[in-house]
Amino acid sequence: MSMKLIRMKEVMARTGLGRSTVYKYMNLGIFPKSVKLTTRAVAWVESEVEAWIQKGIERRDGDSR
């Protein structure tokens, strides 16, 4: 099974969130945690970010019924 990692720029583009909001949501436990790549680089598992986006869509659709 192949897992793709995406960097902050891509996370922000896909979610519409800003950098500080991504980290705030991570600390609150409502956004996927990052994977440490090096001492200064992190990334996110693409499928986890996509699942988070999908949950938001499902919450939206569930609330409108």
TORBA-172759 format. One record per residue (C-alpha): residue number from 1; residue in one letter; x, y, z. Coordinates in pm, 1 decimal, decimal comma. Example, Ala and Ser with C-alpha at 12.3 -4.5 7.8 and 13.67 -1.06 7.14 Angstrom:
# residues 2
<vexke nr="1" rest="A" X="1230,0" Y="-450,0" Z="780,0"/>
<vexke nr="2" rest="S" X="1367,0" Y="-106,0" Z="714,0"/>
This chain:
# residues 65
<vexke nr="1" rest="M" X="0,0" Y="0,0" Z="0,0"/>
<vexke nr="2" rest="S" X="139,5" Y="334,0" Z="-104,3"/>
<vexke nr="3" rest="M" X="93,7" Y="640,7" Z="116,0"/>
<vexke nr="4" rest="K" X="150,8" Y="984,4" Z="-26,4"/>
<vexke nr="5" rest="L" X="267,7" Y="1265,1" Z="197,8"/>
<vexke nr="6" rest="I" X="175,8" Y="1624,1" Z="125,0"/>
<vexke nr="7" rest="R" X="346,1" Y="1935,6" Z="254,9"/>
<vexke nr="8" rest="M" X="189,9" Y="2239,2" Z="422,6"/>
<vexke nr="9" rest="K" X="138,9" Y="2435,9" Z="100,7"/>
<vexke nr="10" rest="E" X="-69,9" Y="2152,4" Z="-44,1"/>
<vexke nr="11" rest="V" X="-262,5" Y="2103,7" Z="283,0"/>
<vexke nr="12" rest="M" X="-352,9" Y="2471,8" Z="282,6"/>
<vexke nr="13" rest="A" X="-454,6" Y="2462,3" Z="-84,1"/>
<vexke nr="14" rest="R" X="-678,8" Y="2158,2" Z="-35,8"/>
<vexke nr="15" rest="T" X="-843,5" Y="2264,2" Z="289,6"/>
<vexke nr="16" rest="G" X="-857,6" Y="2640,4" Z="253,3"/>
<vexke nr="17" rest="L" X="-707,6" Y="2670,5" Z="601,8"/>
<vexke nr="18" rest="G" X="-416,6" Y="2894,1" Z="693,6"/>
<vexke nr="19" rest="R" X="-95,2" Y="2764,4" Z="847,0"/>
<vexke nr="20" rest="S" X="-178,8" Y="2873,5" Z="1202,5"/>
<vexke nr="21" rest="T" X="-528,7" Y="2722,9" Z="1178,8"/>
<vexke nr="22" rest="V" X="-387,1" Y="2387,6" Z="1065,9"/>
<vexke nr="23" rest="Y" X="-162,4" Y="2377,3" Z="1373,5"/>
<vexke nr="24" rest="K" X="-440,9" Y="2504,8" Z="1601,6"/>
<vexke nr="25" rest="Y" X="-678,0" Y="2231,1" Z="1479,9"/>
<vexke nr="26" rest="M" X="-400,9" Y="1970,6" Z="1517,8"/>
<vexke nr="27" rest="N" X="-346,5" Y="2077,6" Z="1879,1"/>
<vexke nr="28" rest="L" X="-722,4" Y="2059,2" Z="1942,7"/>
<vexke nr="29" rest="G" X="-729,0" Y="1707,5" Z="1796,3"/>
<vexke nr="30" rest="I" X="-964,2" Y="1796,9" Z="1511,5"/>
<vexke nr="31" rest="F" X="-713,6" Y="1776,5" Z="1225,4"/>
<vexke nr="32" rest="P" X="-474,1" Y="1494,6" Z="1132,4"/>
<vexke nr="33" rest="K" X="-132,5" Y="1507,1" Z="1295,4"/>
<vexke nr="34" rest="S" X="172,9" Y="1575,1" Z="1084,5"/>
<vexke nr="35" rest="V" X="454,5" Y="1328,4" Z="1019,2"/>
<vexke nr="36" rest="K" X="801,1" Y="1452,3" Z="1105,1"/>
<vexke nr="37" rest="L" X="1032,3" Y="1408,0" Z="806,8"/>
<vexke nr="38" rest="T" X="1343,3" Y="1584,2" Z="935,0"/>
<vexke nr="39" rest="T" X="1421,6" Y="1820,1" Z="1220,1"/>
<vexke nr="40" rest="R" X="1263,6" Y="2104,4" Z="1022,1"/>
<vexke nr="41" rest="A" X="1021,5" Y="1940,1" Z="779,7"/>
<vexke nr="42" rest="V" X="677,8" Y="1788,8" Z="829,8"/>
<vexke nr="43" rest="A" X="409,6" Y="1650,9" Z="601,4"/>
<vexke nr="44" rest="W" X="61,6" Y="1502,0" Z="627,0"/>
<vexke nr="45" rest="V" X="-73,0" Y="1171,9" Z="502,4"/>
<vexke nr="46" rest="E" X="-280,2" Y="1266,1" Z="198,3"/>
<vexke nr="47" rest="S" X="-556,1" Y="1013,0" Z="270,5"/>
<vexke nr="48" rest="E" X="-600,4" Y="1146,7" Z="626,0"/>
<vexke nr="49" rest="V" X="-639,5" Y="1503,8" Z="500,4"/>
<vexke nr="50" rest="E" X="-885,0" Y="1386,3" Z="233,5"/>
<vexke nr="51" rest="A" X="-1084,6" Y="1196,8" Z="499,8"/>
<vexke nr="52" rest="W" X="-1096,9" Y="1513,0" Z="713,6"/>
<vexke nr="53" rest="I" X="-1232,3" Y="1709,4" Z="416,2"/>
<vexke nr="54" rest="Q" X="-1489,4" Y="1435,5" Z="346,8"/>
<vexke nr="55" rest="K" X="-1608,8" Y="1442,2" Z="709,8"/>
<vexke nr="56" rest="G" X="-1666,9" Y="1816,5" Z="677,1"/>
<vexke nr="57" rest="I" X="-1877,8" Y="1758,8" Z="367,8"/>
<vexke nr="58" rest="E" X="-2075,0" Y="1485,2" Z="546,2"/>
<vexke nr="59" rest="R" X="-2136,0" Y="1713,1" Z="847,6"/>
<vexke nr="60" rest="R" X="-2258,7" Y="1984,7" Z="614,8"/>
<vexke nr="61" rest="D" X="-2491,6" Y="1750,0" Z="431,2"/>
<vexke nr="62" rest="G" X="-2617,7" Y="1596,4" Z="755,6"/>
<vexke nr="63" rest="D" X="-2697,0" Y="1936,9" Z="904,9"/>
<vexke nr="64" rest="S" X="-2900,8" Y="2049,3" Z="605,5"/>
<vexke nr="65" rest="R" X="-3153,0" Y="1767,2" Z="632,0"/>
